[in-house]
């Protein structure tokens, strides 16, 4: 198995879904130390976590102190980093912008369809629902990581 010492979750703005994924995975018990981060496709300047996302995370025991959004860049891709797009839209955007970059779709890694609501501009309960969805999928990813299964080769994540 290829061991990754760093995981980067990719979302659109890196202020809601990406930080939620980071917080959930950081709360999971992992067999090996892994640096866990997220990046945005449209994170033009550093921003804190969305207030509603932060409130939902705190109410679920997840804290990200001092978190600020960051733009995905060419430097984020290397052999020891697993770059995971949370949704197909982000996966396709990463492949378009960084044509040779190794990126995986979350659903390909966990072997199940990933469906996340977009809570942006909606009620706190929608952010809560999005968090619950992310928690389910990221906890499944933690199991996959701990089972030390070989990560699929590129192309397998699109099935």
N, C-alpha and C positions, 0 to 999 in steps of 0.2 A: 504494500500500500504506500502511496505517496503521502508523506506526512506534511501537513500544512501548519506553519507556526502562526499564521495570520489569516483571518477571514474578514473580507470587506463586503458588506451588504450594499447593494445599489438600489436607490429609489430615485424619484424625480427631484425633490428639493432637499432631501436629507434633513427634514425637520419633523417628520411624523413616523412614517412606516419604517424607515431605516433605523432611526434611533430606538424605536420599539423593538425591532429585531435584535439590535445590539444589547439592549437591556435584558431581554428575555434570555438570550444565549449566555450572557454573563451570569445570570442567576442559575443556570443549569450546571450540574456537576459534570465536568469533562475529565477524561482520563489523562489528558496531557495539557500543558499550558498552551493557550492560544490567545494571541492578541486579537481583539474583536473590535471592529470599526465599521463605519458606514460612510458612504459618499453619495453625492447627488449628481444628477446629470445637468441640473440647472441650479447650481448653488453658486451664484455669481459673487456673493459676499457672505462672510460668516454670520449666521443667525442662530439664536437659541432654539431649543426644541419648542414646537408649537405648544402653547399653554394648555390646550385641551388634551393633547397627547401626554404632556408631562403630568397633568392631574390624574389621568387614567393610569399611567405607569406607577405613580406614587401610591395610588389606592390599591394597586396590586403588588406592592412591595418592591417595585423596580425604581432605582434612582440612578440618574446620570448627572452627576455634579459637574458643572462647568462645561457642558457639552455645547459645541457649536458646529454648524454644518460646514461641509467641505466639498469642493468640486472633485469629481473623479478625474484623474489625470493618468497619463502614460506611465508615470513613475509608480503607480499603484499596482502594476502588473509585474509579477516575477514568479519564479518557480516555487517559492515558499508561501505564496499568497493565493488563497482560494477566493475568487471574486464571484459573488452570488447575486444575480438579479432576482429581485423578489417577484417580479411579474414579467410576462412575455414582452410587453411594451418596452420595458427598460432593457431587457435582453437584446432585443432587436436594435435599439438605439446604441447600445454599447458596441455591438458587432458592426454597426454602420460607421461609428466614429473611430473605433479602434479595431480595424479590420482583422488583424492577426492576434488580437489579445485573447487569452484564454478566459472565458467567462462561462458560468454555468447558470442555468435556470433552476430556481429552488425546487420546483416540482420534479425536475429530472433527478435531483439528488435524493429526494425523499420518496420518490415513486408514487406520488399521488397528485391529483389535480389541485392546484392552489387557486383559490378565489378570495380576493380581498376587496372589501368595499372601499370606496374612496370617501373618507369622512370630511374632506376639506370643506369648510364653510358650513358644516352641519352641526347638529346637536352633540352634546357631550356623550350621549348614549351611543351615537354612531362611532365616535372614537373608541368607546368601550367595546363595541362589537368588533371593530377592526383589531384592537389589541387582542381580544380573545382568539380571533382567527390567526393572527401572527403567532401568538403563544403556542397554539396547537401545532402549527407547521414548524416553528423553530425548535420546539421540544422534540419533534420527530427528527429534525436534523441533528440534534445533539445525540440522539440514539444512534444514528447512522455514523456520526463521527466517532463515538465510543466503540462501536462494533468494529472500527478500523477496516471497514470495507473499502475496496479500491474505488476511487472516484471514477465515474464514467468518462469515457473519452469524449472529446467534443463531437457533437452531433447527436449523441444518445439522449441529451436532455430535451430534445425537441419532439420526442415521440408523443 
